[in-house]
């Protein structure tokens, strides 16, 4: 089983280093430590449970029964090991508690940060907002799944804004072209992939966030909460001043 192999890799690595705690972060944060045997305390910090993912994403409807059974079994084994379970959102925490009967006392909700190397301070945020044009609207859609994350709805919003007289641009980042509609309006710009690990990619991604009026967030898929994992919401609240003075952000 692949998960057992991952657990063996972790135990092999632990034998070669001196560490006080094991942190298993991000999805699938729980699975790799499902069969880890170690003396160090384990902490999971992740964005979703396997159960929550099945509930949220329609694409998993095609997953075979055996894979679903193994997924639940592995996650149940994994969540029984940590001293602390940390989730990005209350939705994910409740999924763990409800599905696996986890003690609420060991579950915490801690959203991640903005994951940006250079987030703006309050003065810079005000200047960025003031510099955005007032005669048209720039919408930004970020996501690997066009349909799953509501790209079709974002496109419809942009169409209606344009039809009502507000010139609107929609920039789509991350989606593969084969997943997009065959014909897109001229006001849609597609950026398939940005490698933020490079200086050029990081600067390009930051510029898109800074120059956009709105980042699309599809609430019907509960992504309003999970987007804290990325930069879409976090960028807007990455400095304490912006959180206190939200009228500027």
C-alpha positions as CSV (number, residue, x, y, z in Angstrom):
1,X,0.0,0.0,0.0
2,X,1.3,3.4,-1.0
3,X,0.5,5.1,2.4
4,X,2.4,2.4,4.3
5,X,5.4,3.1,2.0
6,X,5.1,6.9,2.8
7,X,5.0,6.0,6.5
8,X,8.2,3.9,6.2
9,X,10.0,6.7,4.4
10,X,9.1,9.1,7.3
11,X,10.3,6.6,9.9
12,X,13.6,6.0,8.0
13,X,14.2,9.8,7.8
14,X,13.4,10.2,11.5
15,X,16.1,7.7,12.4
16,X,18.7,9.9,10.8
17,X,17.8,13.3,12.3
18,X,17.1,14.8,15.8
19,X,13.7,16.4,16.0
20,X,11.3,17.3,18.8
21,X,8.0,17.2,16.9
22,X,6.6,15.9,13.6
23,X,4.4,18.4,11.7
24,X,2.4,16.9,8.8
25,X,1.1,19.9,6.8
26,X,-1.2,20.6,3.9
27,X,-3.4,18.1,2.1
28,X,-3.2,15.2,2.3
29,X,-1.7,16.1,5.7
30,X,-3.0,13.2,7.6
31,X,-2.4,10.3,5.2
32,X,1.4,10.0,5.2
33,X,1.6,9.5,9.0
34,X,-1.1,6.9,9.2
35,X,1.3,4.1,10.0
36,X,4.2,6.0,11.5
37,X,5.6,4.6,14.8
38,X,7.8,7.2,16.6
39,X,8.5,8.6,20.0
40,X,8.0,12.3,18.9
41,X,4.6,13.9,19.2
42,X,2.8,14.3,15.9
43,X,0.9,17.4,14.8
44,X,-1.3,17.6,11.7
45,X,-2.0,21.0,10.1
46,X,-4.0,20.7,7.0
47,X,-6.9,22.2,5.0
48,X,-9.4,19.3,4.7
49,X,-10.3,15.8,5.6
50,X,-10.6,13.0,3.1
51,X,-14.3,12.9,4.0
52,X,-14.7,16.6,3.4
53,X,-13.0,16.4,0.1
54,X,-15.3,13.7,-1.1
55,X,-18.3,15.8,0.0
56,X,-16.9,18.9,-1.7
57,X,-15.5,17.9,-5.0
58,X,-17.8,16.3,-7.6
59,X,-14.9,14.8,-9.5
60,X,-14.5,12.2,-6.7
61,X,-17.9,10.7,-7.6
62,X,-15.9,8.4,-10.0
63,X,-13.6,7.1,-7.3
64,X,-14.0,3.4,-6.8
65,X,-15.4,2.0,-3.6
66,X,-12.1,0.3,-2.6
67,X,-10.2,3.6,-2.8
68,X,-12.9,5.4,-0.7
69,X,-12.8,2.6,1.8
70,X,-9.0,2.8,2.1
71,X,-9.1,6.6,2.3
72,X,-11.4,6.5,5.3
73,X,-9.4,3.7,6.9
74,X,-6.1,5.5,6.5
75,X,-7.4,8.8,7.7
76,X,-9.0,7.3,10.7
77,X,-5.7,5.6,11.6
78,X,-3.8,8.9,11.0
79,X,-6.1,11.1,13.1
80,X,-5.7,8.8,16.0
81,X,-2.0,9.4,16.3
82,X,-1.4,13.2,16.7
83,X,-1.4,15.1,20.0
84,X,-3.0,18.0,18.2
85,X,-5.1,18.3,15.0
86,X,-5.0,21.8,13.4
87,X,-7.2,22.7,10.4
88,X,-7.3,25.8,8.3
89,X,-11.1,26.2,8.7
90,X,-13.9,25.4,11.1
91,X,-15.5,23.5,8.2
92,X,-12.6,21.1,8.1
93,X,-12.3,20.7,11.8
94,X,-16.0,19.9,12.1
95,X,-15.6,17.3,9.3
96,X,-12.9,15.5,11.3
97,X,-14.9,15.6,14.6
98,X,-18.1,14.5,13.0
99,X,-16.7,11.8,10.7
100,X,-14.1,10.2,13.0
101,X,-15.5,11.0,16.4
102,X,-12.4,13.0,17.3
103,X,-12.2,14.6,20.8
104,X,-12.8,18.3,20.3
105,X,-10.2,19.2,22.9
106,X,-7.4,18.1,20.5
107,X,-8.7,20.0,17.5
108,X,-7.8,23.6,16.7
109,X,-8.5,26.0,13.9
110,X,-5.5,28.1,12.7
111,X,-5.7,29.6,9.2
112,X,-2.4,29.9,7.3
113,X,-0.8,33.2,6.4
114,X,-0.8,34.9,3.1
115,X,2.2,32.9,1.8
116,X,3.7,36.0,0.3
117,X,7.3,37.1,0.7
118,X,6.5,40.8,0.4
119,X,3.0,41.6,1.6
120,X,2.1,45.3,1.6
121,X,1.9,47.4,4.8
122,X,-1.0,49.7,5.4
123,X,0.4,52.7,3.5
124,X,1.3,50.5,0.5
125,X,-2.2,48.9,0.5
126,X,-3.9,52.3,0.4
127,X,-1.7,53.4,-2.5
128,X,-2.4,50.2,-4.4
129,X,-6.1,50.6,-4.0
130,X,-5.9,54.3,-5.1
131,X,-3.9,53.4,-8.1
132,X,-6.5,51.0,-9.5
133,X,-8.5,52.4,-12.4
134,X,-12.1,53.6,-11.6
135,X,-13.4,53.4,-15.2
136,X,-13.3,49.5,-15.5
137,X,-13.2,46.4,-13.3
138,X,-10.5,43.8,-13.1
139,X,-11.6,40.4,-11.9
140,X,-9.1,37.6,-11.0
141,X,-10.0,33.9,-11.0
142,X,-7.3,31.6,-9.6
143,X,-7.8,27.8,-9.6
144,X,-7.0,24.5,-11.2
145,X,-10.6,23.5,-11.6
146,X,-12.7,25.8,-13.9
147,X,-16.1,24.2,-13.4
148,X,-15.4,22.9,-9.8
149,X,-14.3,26.3,-8.6
150,X,-17.0,28.3,-10.3
151,X,-15.2,29.7,-13.3
152,X,-18.4,29.6,-15.3
153,X,-20.1,31.8,-12.7
154,X,-17.2,34.2,-12.7
155,X,-17.4,34.4,-16.5
156,X,-21.2,35.1,-16.3
157,X,-20.6,37.9,-13.7
158,X,-18.0,39.5,-16.1
159,X,-20.5,39.2,-19.0
160,X,-23.2,40.9,-17.0
161,X,-21.0,43.7,-15.8
162,X,-19.9,44.4,-19.3
163,X,-23.5,44.3,-20.5
164,X,-24.5,46.8,-17.8
165,X,-21.9,49.3,-19.0
166,X,-19.0,48.6,-16.7
167,X,-16.0,47.5,-18.8
168,X,-14.7,44.4,-17.1
169,X,-11.7,42.2,-17.6
170,X,-11.5,38.6,-16.3
171,X,-8.0,37.1,-15.8
172,X,-8.0,33.3,-15.4
173,X,-4.9,31.8,-13.7
174,X,-4.1,28.2,-13.3
175,X,-6.7,26.4,-15.5
176,X,-5.6,24.2,-18.3
177,X,-6.9,25.4,-21.7
178,X,-8.5,22.1,-22.4
179,X,-10.8,22.5,-19.4
180,X,-11.9,26.0,-20.4
181,X,-14.8,26.7,-22.8
182,X,-13.8,26.4,-26.4
183,X,-14.8,30.0,-27.1
184,X,-14.1,32.8,-24.6
185,X,-15.0,36.5,-24.9
186,X,-12.2,39.0,-25.8
187,X,-12.4,40.4,-22.2
188,X,-11.0,37.1,-20.8
189,X,-7.2,36.6,-20.5
190,X,-5.9,33.2,-19.7
191,X,-2.6,32.6,-17.8
192,X,-2.3,28.8,-17.6
193,X,0.4,28.4,-15.0
194,X,2.6,30.7,-12.9
195,X,5.6,29.2,-11.2
196,X,5.8,31.2,-8.0
197,X,9.0,29.4,-7.0
198,X,10.8,31.6,-9.6
199,X,11.5,35.4,-9.2
200,X,9.6,36.1,-12.4
201,X,6.7,34.0,-11.5
202,X,6.4,35.4,-8.0
203,X,6.5,39.0,-9.3
204,X,3.9,38.2,-12.0
205,X,1.6,36.6,-9.4
206,X,2.0,39.5,-7.0
207,X,1.3,42.0,-9.7
208,X,-2.0,40.3,-10.6
209,X,-3.1,40.4,-7.0
210,X,-2.1,44.0,-6.6
211,X,-3.8,45.2,-9.8
212,X,-7.1,43.4,-9.5
213,X,-10.2,44.9,-8.0
214,X,-11.7,41.6,-7.0
215,X,-10.5,38.0,-6.6
216,X,-13.2,35.5,-7.5
217,X,-14.4,33.3,-4.6
218,X,-17.1,30.7,-5.2
219,X,-19.1,30.5,-2.0
220,X,-21.3,27.6,-3.3
221,X,-18.3,25.3,-2.9
222,X,-17.5,26.7,0.5
223,X,-14.2,27.9,-1.0
224,X,-14.7,31.2,0.8
225,X,-13.2,29.5,3.8
226,X,-10.6,27.2,2.1
227,X,-9.1,30.1,0.1
228,X,-7.3,31.2,3.2
229,X,-4.9,28.4,2.2
230,X,-3.9,30.3,-0.9
231,X,-3.4,34.0,-1.4
232,X,-6.7,35.2,-2.7
233,X,-8.2,36.3,0.6
234,X,-5.1,36.3,2.6
235,X,-3.4,38.9,0.4
236,X,-6.1,41.4,1.3
237,X,-5.7,40.8,5.0
238,X,-2.0,40.1,5.2
239,X,-1.2,43.1,7.3
240,X,-2.8,43.9,10.6
241,X,-3.6,47.5,9.6
242,X,-5.7,46.2,6.7
243,X,-7.6,44.0,9.0
244,X,-8.4,46.9,11.3
245,X,-9.2,49.3,8.5
246,X,-11.0,47.0,6.0
247,X,-12.6,49.9,4.2
248,X,-9.4,50.4,2.3
249,X,-9.0,46.7,1.4
